Amino acid sequence: MTEQIRIIDAKDHVDQEVKIGAWLTDKRSSGKISFLQLRDGSAYFQGVVVKNAVGEEMFQVAKELRQETSMWITGVIHEDSRSHFGYEIEVSNIEVIGESSDYPITPKEHGIEFLLDHRHLWLRSKRQFAIQQIRNEMIRATYEFFNNEGFIKMDAPILTGSAPEGTTELFETDYFDQPAYLSQSGQLYAEAGAMAYGKVFTFGPLFRAEKSKTRRHLTEFWMIEPEMAFMHQDQSLEVQERYIAYLVQSVIDHCEYELKLLDRDVDQLKKYTKLPFPRLSYDDAITMLQDNDFDVKWGDDFGSPEETFISDQFEQPVFILNYPKSIKPFYMKPHPDRDDVYLCADLLAPEGYGEIIGGSERETDYDALEERILAGGLDLENYQWYLDLRRYGSVPHSGFGLGLERAITWICHLDHLRETIPFPRMINRIKP
């Protein structure tokens, strides 16, 4: 009986007859030979149909196949050094399973807006396959890294009673006649976890009610947020850079085929695994920008042009250290030698991709934290549980957050952040 395999396993079945369930992505014919471009969700490769080998009737079936028709393919696996994948199948039989006609996403160029409107089908493309496989590898590597480092995963609530940072960009919903909001951060809850278990991380969806069509922003995204007890900011930076290097190396090790599909320069990626990453103070960053004719002054936050210029001066991700208090959240710990900056850092990705990590040492003093909550106009009652963490056995602790989609965009060298998330723009697509 012919063994059923997936395309990704072709390397283990060279010169053997196999059966594969696949979809047709494209085809071309050259006289008495038809070349079928096939996918099955694990990889893409070519099926070769030779008229003299399969007969007139089967060759006609191959010629009439339309894009995204599903089928059972039977044939013998051969090596194919000309392709990214390295193997192909010499087809002996085709059994059509599901017909397809007028598939809207053709091999021609389509605009990003059209493709997002057809996201449920765009996922089938070779480029999207590569991105989602790399996304999956980065998620797998995230769990592996933090497990190896002695963290446990905790799940922060998605519905919350208030904003963790006092922002107004919240999605509000009715929670049994009380207002509730989709979460913007799991950090404060992770701090509670760190006080219980030492080292924890949350990993879940977050939401920002901010209409933006830039390549840097999403309304729904996924964030990894570790928190570490008995740890100062300099130690946290070491964890952050090890984590980034681990993610990049895992993609290099396990996604060679996908990186080839995206034409990603692997030698460039290898530079990002070398530690330590450079560190630049906010003060020095301001000076660097001013010396290069940027219209910035001390106290300004950095936008895309500023972050891109700074990162272009380095061959690795770069930490910007100790931002002014006026542009950072209330929960950060002040610098011990200065009263105008926090012990915090943003990690800027190379190649113009901007901030991928933000983190800080957290304020441990009860009175100082309470004062800052009140000064920020926040409802003190909503933060009593957070203040309890300082009331009962407070310790030095630090944490950070990595935006998964931004990290994927950088590692894959993409133009559009929205390519990285499986189902953006799918609200109201299913109606009663």
C-alpha positions in Angstrom: 0.0 0.0 0.0 1.3 3.5 -1.0 2.3 5.5 2.1 0.6 8.8 2.7 3.0 11.6 3.6 3.2 15.4 3.8 5.4 17.4 1.5 7.8 18.3 4.3 8.6 14.6 4.7 9.6 14.2 1.1 13.4 14.0 2.0 12.7 10.8 3.8 11.1 9.1 0.8 13.4 9.7 -2.1 12.8 7.2 -5.0 9.7 5.9 -3.2 6.1 6.0 -4.3 3.9 8.1 -2.0 0.5 9.7 -1.8 0.0 13.3 -0.8 -3.1 15.4 -0.2 -2.4 18.8 -1.8 -3.8 22.0 -3.4 -2.7 23.5 -6.7 -1.2 26.9 -6.4 -0.1 27.4 -10.1 0.7 25.3 -13.2 2.4 25.6 -16.5 2.7 23.2 -19.4 5.6 22.6 -21.9 4.4 20.4 -24.7 4.0 16.9 -23.3 5.0 17.9 -19.7 2.8 19.6 -17.1 4.4 21.3 -14.0 2.1 21.5 -11.0 3.0 23.8 -8.1 1.6 22.1 -5.0 1.1 22.9 -1.3 -0.2 20.9 1.6 0.3 23.2 4.5 3.7 21.9 5.4 5.7 23.0 2.4 5.5 23.8 -1.4 7.0 21.7 -4.2 6.6 20.8 -7.8 4.7 17.9 -9.3 5.8 16.8 -12.8 3.3 15.1 -15.0 4.7 13.4 -18.2 2.1 12.6 -20.8 3.9 9.5 -22.1 4.1 8.1 -18.5 0.5 8.8 -17.4 -1.5 8.6 -20.6 -3.7 11.0 -22.5 -6.6 10.9 -20.0 -4.6 11.6 -16.9 -2.5 14.3 -18.7 -5.7 16.1 -19.6 -6.9 16.0 -16.0 -3.6 17.7 -15.1 -4.0 20.4 -17.8 -7.5 21.3 -16.7 -6.7 21.7 -13.0 -7.5 25.2 -11.7 -5.8 27.2 -8.9 -6.6 25.9 -5.4 -8.2 22.6 -6.6 -7.6 20.0 -3.9 -6.5 16.5 -4.9 -4.7 13.3 -4.0 -1.4 13.1 -5.8 0.4 9.8 -6.2 4.0 9.5 -7.5 7.7 9.0 -6.8 9.8 11.5 -4.9 13.0 12.8 -6.6 15.6 15.3 -5.5 15.4 18.7 -7.2 18.4 20.8 -6.5 17.0 23.8 -8.6 14.2 24.5 -6.1 14.2 26.1 -2.6 12.7 22.9 -1.3 15.0 20.5 -2.9 12.5 17.8 -3.9 9.7 17.2 -6.4 7.2 14.4 -7.2 6.9 12.6 -10.5 3.2 12.2 -10.7 1.5 8.9 -11.7 -2.0 9.6 -10.7 -4.3 12.6 -9.8 -7.6 12.2 -7.9 -9.5 15.5 -7.7 -11.2 16.0 -4.3 -12.6 19.6 -4.5 -13.0 21.7 -7.5 -12.0 25.4 -7.5 -12.8 28.2 -10.0 -12.3 31.9 -10.2 -10.0 32.0 -7.2 -9.7 35.7 -6.4 -5.9 35.8 -5.5 -4.1 35.1 -8.7 -0.3 34.9 -9.3 -0.3 38.5 -10.4 0.4 41.4 -8.0 -2.4 42.5 -5.6 -2.5 45.5 -3.3 -2.2 45.1 0.5 -5.7 46.3 1.1 -7.2 43.7 -1.4 -5.1 41.0 0.2 -6.2 41.9 3.7 -9.9 41.9 2.6 -9.2 38.3 1.4 -7.1 37.4 4.5 -8.8 34.0 4.9 -7.5 33.0 1.5 -4.3 35.0 1.5 -3.0 32.7 4.3 -2.6 30.1 1.6 0.1 32.0 -0.3 3.8 31.0 -0.1 4.8 34.2 1.6 2.2 34.0 4.2 3.0 30.3 4.8 6.6 31.4 5.5 5.6 34.2 7.9 3.2 32.0 9.9 5.7 29.2 10.2 8.3 31.6 11.5 5.7 33.1 13.9 5.0 29.6 15.1 8.7 28.9 15.7 9.1 32.1 17.6 6.2 31.2 19.9 7.7 27.7 20.4 11.1 29.2 21.2 9.6 31.7 23.6 8.1 29.0 25.8 11.4 27.0 25.5 13.6 30.0 26.5 11.5 31.0 29.5 11.1 27.4 30.7 14.8 26.9 30.5 15.3 30.1 32.4 13.1 29.0 35.3 10.0 31.0 34.5 6.4 29.8 34.7 3.7 31.1 32.5 0.7 32.9 33.9 -2.4 34.1 32.1 -3.4 37.7 32.8 -7.1 38.6 32.4 -8.3 39.9 29.0 -11.2 41.9 30.6 -10.0 44.5 33.2 -11.7 47.2 35.3 -9.3 50.0 34.3 -6.3 50.8 32.2 -3.0 49.7 33.6 -1.3 52.9 32.5 -4.2 55.3 32.7 -4.5 55.6 28.9 -7.8 56.4 27.2 -7.2 54.1 24.2 -9.5 51.4 25.5 -12.1 49.1 24.0 -15.0 49.3 26.4 -17.6 46.6 26.9 -20.5 45.9 29.2 -19.7 43.4 32.0 -23.0 42.6 33.7 -24.0 46.3 33.9 -20.5 47.4 34.8 -17.9 48.9 32.4 -15.0 46.7 31.5 -12.1 47.1 29.1 -10.1 44.8 26.8 -6.6 44.6 28.3 -3.7 46.6 27.1 -1.1 44.9 29.2 -0.6 41.9 31.5 2.3 43.6 33.3 0.7 44.6 36.6 -0.7 41.1 37.0 2.7 39.6 36.1 4.2 41.6 38.9 1.8 39.9 41.4 2.9 36.6 39.9 6.6 37.5 40.4 6.0 38.2 44.0 4.5 34.7 44.3 6.8 32.6 42.1 9.9 34.6 41.4 10.0 34.6 37.6 6.9 34.6 35.5 5.8 35.6 32.0 2.4 36.3 30.4 1.7 35.8 26.8 -1.6 36.9 25.4 -3.6 39.2 23.2 -3.7 42.9 23.9 -5.9 45.7 22.4 -5.5 49.4 21.6 -8.5 51.4 20.5 -6.3 53.5 18.3 -7.1 53.9 14.6 -3.8 53.6 12.8 -2.9 52.3 9.4 0.9 52.7 9.8 3.1 49.6 9.4 4.0 49.9 13.1 0.6 49.6 14.8 -2.2 47.1 15.3 -5.4 47.3 17.3 -5.0 43.7 18.3 -1.6 42.2 19.0 0.2 39.6 21.1 2.7 40.5 23.9 5.2 38.5 25.9 5.7 40.2 29.3 8.2 38.6 31.8 8.5 39.9 35.4 11.4 38.9 37.7 11.7 39.3 41.4 15.0 40.1 43.1 16.3 41.5 39.8 17.6 45.0 38.9 17.4 46.7 35.5 20.9 45.8 34.4 20.2 42.1 35.0 16.9 42.4 33.1 18.7 43.8 30.1 20.9 40.7 30.0 17.8 38.5 30.0 16.3 40.6 27.2 19.3 40.3 24.9 19.6 36.6 25.5 15.9 36.2 24.7 16.2 38.1 21.4 19.4 36.2 20.4 17.6 32.9 21.2 14.6 33.8 19.1 16.8 34.8 16.1 18.9 31.7 16.4 15.9 29.4 16.7 14.5 30.9 13.4 17.8 30.4 11.7 18.0 26.8 12.9 14.5 25.7 12.3 13.2 27.9 9.5 15.8 27.7 6.8 13.3 26.9 4.1 10.9 29.7 5.2 13.7 32.2 5.3 14.6 31.3 1.7 11.0 31.8 0.6 11.2 35.3 2.0 14.7 35.9 0.6 15.8 36.9 4.1 19.6 37.4 4.5 20.6 34.8 7.1 24.1 36.2 7.4 22.4 39.5 8.5 20.3 37.7 11.0 23.4 36.0 12.5 24.7 39.4 13.5 21.8 39.7 15.9 22.8 36.7 17.9 26.1 38.2 19.0 26.0 39.5 22.6 26.1 41.9 24.3 23.9 44.4 22.5 25.2 48.0 22.5 23.7 50.4 25.1 23.1 54.1 24.5 21.8 56.5 27.1 18.8 58.7 26.2 21.0 61.7 26.8 23.6 60.5 24.3 20.8 59.6 21.8 19.5 63.2 22.0 23.0 64.5 21.4 23.5 62.1 18.4 20.2 63.3 16.8 20.9 67.0 17.4 24.4 66.6 15.9 22.7 65.2 12.8 20.2 68.0 12.3 17.2 66.3 13.9 14.8 68.8 15.5 14.6 67.2 18.9 15.1 68.5 22.5 15.7 66.7 25.8 12.3 65.4 27.0 10.9 64.5 23.5 9.9 60.9 22.8 11.4 59.3 19.7 9.4 58.7 16.5 10.1 56.4 13.6 12.7 58.7 11.9 14.7 59.1 15.1 14.6 55.4 16.0 15.6 54.4 12.5 18.5 56.8 12.5 19.8 55.6 15.9 19.5 51.9 15.0 21.3 52.5 11.6 24.4 53.5 13.6 24.7 49.9 15.0 24.8 46.4 13.5 22.9 44.9 16.3 19.7 45.8 18.3 20.5 48.7 20.6 19.2 49.6 24.0 18.3 53.2 24.7 18.6 53.7 28.5 16.9 55.9 31.1 14.2 57.9 29.5 12.7 61.1 31.1 10.0 60.5 33.6 7.6 62.7 31.7 7.3 60.2 28.8 7.1 57.0 30.7 4.5 55.3 32.9 4.1 55.8 36.7 5.3 52.3 37.9 8.9 52.7 36.9 11.7 53.1 39.4 13.6 56.4 39.5 17.3 56.5 38.7 19.2 56.4 42.0 21.5 59.4 41.0 19.0 61.5 39.1 15.5 62.8 39.7 14.5 63.3 36.0 14.8 59.8 34.5 13.7 56.3 35.2 15.6 53.0 35.2 14.2 51.9 32.0 15.1 50.9 28.4 13.7 50.4 25.0 15.3 47.9 22.6 15.4 49.2 19.0 15.6 46.6 16.2 18.0 47.2 13.3 17.0 47.9 9.7 14.4 50.6 10.7 11.9 48.4 12.6 11.9 50.5 15.7 11.1 49.5 19.3 10.5 45.8 19.9 11.0 45.8 23.7 10.2 48.2 26.4 11.1 47.5 30.0 12.1 48.9 33.4 12.9 48.3 37.0 9.7 48.7 38.9 9.0 51.1 41.8 9.1 49.3 45.1 8.3 52.1 47.6 4.6 52.1 48.6 4.4 55.9 49.4 6.2 56.9 46.2 4.0 54.7 44.0 0.8 55.9 45.7 1.9 59.5 45.2 2.5 58.9 41.5 -0.9 57.2 41.0 -2.6 60.2 42.5 -0.5 62.6 40.5 -1.5 60.8 37.3 -5.2 61.4 38.0 -5.8 57.7 38.4 -8.4 56.1 40.7 -6.5 54.9 43.7 -9.1 52.4 44.6 -8.4 50.5 41.3 -4.7 50.1 42.3 -5.1 49.0 45.9 -4.2 45.4 45.0 -1.2 46.7 43.1 0.0 48.7 46.1 -0.4 45.6 48.3 2.6 44.1 46.4 4.6 46.9 48.0 2.9 46.6 51.4 3.7 42.9 51.9 7.3 42.0 51.3 8.4 44.3 48.5 11.6 43.4 46.7 13.5 44.8 43.7 11.9 43.5 40.6 12.1 44.2 36.8 10.3 43.3 33.7 9.7 44.0 30.0 7.3 43.5 27.2 8.0 42.2 23.6 5.5 42.8 20.9 5.4 39.5 18.9 4.2 41.0 15.6 6.9 43.7 15.6 9.6 41.2 16.3 8.3 38.9 13.5 8.1 41.9 11.1 11.8 42.6 11.8 13.1 39.0 11.6 11.1 38.4 8.4 12.1 41.8 7.0 8.5 42.7 6.1 6.9 45.9 5.0 3.6 45.5 6.7 3.0 44.6 10.3 -0.5 43.3 9.5 1.0 40.4 7.5 2.2 38.8 10.7 -1.1 38.4 12.5 -3.3 35.5 11.2 -6.7 37.2 11.1 -6.6 41.1 11.2 -9.6 42.8 9.8 -12.0 39.9 10.3 -14.5 41.7 12.6 -18.1 41.3 11.4 -17.1 38.9 8.6 -19.4 36.3 10.1 -22.9 37.8 10.6 -26.1 36.2 11.9 
